[in-house]
Amino acid sequence: MTAAGDTLLGALTPSAAKAEVYAADTYVQESVDQLRDLGIDPAAFARDHSLLLLKPDAVVARAVEPTLEWLAHNDFEVVAAHRCAVNRHLVRAIWYFAWNIASAERRRLADLLVGISDALVLVVRGEADALPVSVRLTAAKGPTDPRKRQPGELRYLLGQHNFLLNLVHSPDDPADVLREFAIFFDEATRRRVCTDATDGAARARELARELYAVTPARSFERAAAVARLRRDLGAANVPVAPELSDAGCARLLYDAWAAGHELDPWSVLVLGSYVLPMRTGSGPQTLPPVTAKTWMEGRS
């Protein structure tokens, strides 16, 4: 990307490190080039729009309608909705600069999650005043850590209080909007998002019905996961202790994986999300997250 591109990214993130890395990022380049070809200012698009990914766990939780209602009540307009096939490569592309601290167990669970269902990607628009839409949306949706969520936040509303199965993702800042726009959508889809006027919320509801028809609702409760895994292992003549601590549940999963037992993926996801380590504990992620606080500090 040219020096003008460096200047563009410098205005779209408070992180100098991110601006430097994203200047050479293929996804960012694709979005910027196409938006300019369409006569759209990439900086304005990135400030005024964001994306909201409803992950496969959101489909299982039947979270689409509550999310749409929350967005409308918080002055976000859904301008497009698309069903998105997910796989391990898409997951790694989205979180490429953060997953250096993800544990092997978290990566394994994430790879199971993408096999549960397709995802739903919403393109949202709002007013970018002191905060760009992406920064405002990310702050309003609530943190990954369920202990830090507050009433009024989207993740608090959706009610599945779990670190890994947190249902939704959104880009941190406008630079991330440009990058993720090209991760989720190919060139033709990006053009439709930018040029077709549709009722995005209505389309999201239609897509949700399709996803729900092929993806059963499941329990997010640890006890239900343990009960299902007991049945799976019992069918394989594997004894399971009557009472299982966190360490015992973790050992059950490790041993089952090592032995190659066939287990219900959803139950493994739920139990593993409660008892397996999610982070390596070795240093910060490659690019630190941008928050409303760091955005405002970077603009001052």
Disulfide bonds with the S-S distance in Angstrom:
none
